[in-house]
Structures are given as structure tokens and as C-alpha cells.
Amino acid sequence: ARELARRGCKVVLAANEVPSINDVTAAELEDLLPRVAELDETFADAVKCGAIAVCSSGSDLPVIDLRRVSKRLAATVDDADFVILEGMGRAIETNLEAAFDCDALRIGMVKHPEVA
């Protein structure tokens, strides 16, 4: 997020509305931004100007159904130039074949033989 923002991109960090397994929630992520900003001036500047922001996905699952994200997230990323899906559930199990109107990067570690 820091490097993308430093290069002029607007970064939206989407996280679950409520806990699921060990995933961070949007509220927890919001609480972390100022703490990380204290450690890094570039990150702090990006948060301050809105280049890095947090948005709830509206989900409570370890996977993400892109057809059912929160209205706020859908509106926020409607004109995205690049999407990064992270995690086995979100990137591989549910969205490996998802089609986007922009470039997409899927990052996940396969931890279960059923998924491989």
C-alpha cells in the first residue's frame, strides 16, 4: 500500500466488517493506520491526504463474493485501475477466475490439498 501510494495511486484497503477466523476487520485496520503512520512519514502523508484509506467489504467470511460487497466498497472501487486479492480464500478459492475491467493480482498460499 505504501509503495503504491508513494507512486501516486489511491489505495483502498478492504477488510471484513466482522471477524472471520484470524482476518483483520475494517475497524481494526482503521485503528492500525495511525500507529503505522507514527513509524513512517511516507505512510503518514499518504493516510493524511487520503491516498490510503480503509473500507469495509461488508463480509463476515474468509472468502469474498465480489457480487455481494458493501455498496460503499463497490462505489469506492468502481473506477479502480488495479485490484489485489490476497489470501487463499479470497484470491484462489472464490475469485481465481473472476473477470475484472482492470489489471488484477491474486496472491495466496494454498494451505489445503482440496484447494490445490
Protein Blocks (a to p, Z undefined) as FASTA:
>chain_A
ZZmmmnopacdddddfbdchjaccfklmmmmmmmmmmmomklmmmmmnopaccddehiab
fbdcfklgcfklmmmmmmacbdcdedjklmmmmmmmpccfbdcddddddfbfklZZ
